[in-house]
Amino acid sequence: MFLSDVSIKRPVFATMMMVALVVLGIVSYRRLAIDEYPDVTYPTISVQTSYPGAS
């Protein structure tokens, strides 16, 4: 119950901690390298069959 006690007794502190976490998350996301999401080309397969005597 530590987190709830701190949030009730010190709401400004709890709000500032949440804002700090959100800001750190946004900064970390912005600094994420593009290499983390490379372009992926999926392999394709082509199958051809013949059926002699069919229309």
MOTA-V493241 format. One record per residue. N is the residue number from 1. OMEGA is omega as a letter, one per 20 degrees, with the letter a starting at -180 (* if undefined). NEAR is the number of other ideal C-beta (glycine too) atoms within 10 Angstrom. D_FIRST is the distance of its C-alpha to the first C-alpha in Angstrom with 1 decimal. Layout:
BEGIN
n;omega;near;d_first
N;OMEGA;NEAR;D_FIRST
N;OMEGA;NEAR;D_FIRST
END
This chain:
BEGIN
n;omega;near;d_first
1;a;6;0.0
2;a;6;3.8
3;r;9;5.6
4;r;9;5.4
5;r;9;6.1
6;a;13;8.7
7;a;14;10.0
8;a;10;10.7
9;a;9;12.1
10;a;12;14.0
11;r;10;14.9
12;r;7;18.0
13;a;11;16.3
14;r;15;14.0
15;r;11;17.3
16;r;11;19.3
17;r;14;17.1
18;r;11;17.5
19;r;10;21.2
20;r;10;21.6
21;r;10;20.4
22;r;10;22.7
23;r;10;25.5
24;r;10;25.2
25;r;10;25.3
26;r;10;28.4
27;r;9;30.1
28;r;9;29.5
29;a;8;30.9
30;a;7;33.9
31;a;7;34.7
32;a;9;34.6
33;r;6;38.1
34;a;6;40.3
35;r;6;41.2
36;a;6;37.9
37;a;8;39.4
38;r;7;43.1
39;a;4;45.7
40;r;5;46.1
41;a;6;49.4
42;r;4;49.3
43;r;4;52.4
44;r;5;54.7
45;r;4;57.2
46;a;4;60.5
47;r;4;62.3
48;r;4;65.9
49;r;4;67.9
50;a;5;71.4
51;a;6;72.8
52;r;4;76.5
53;r;4;78.3
54;a;5;75.6
55;*;3;76.6
END
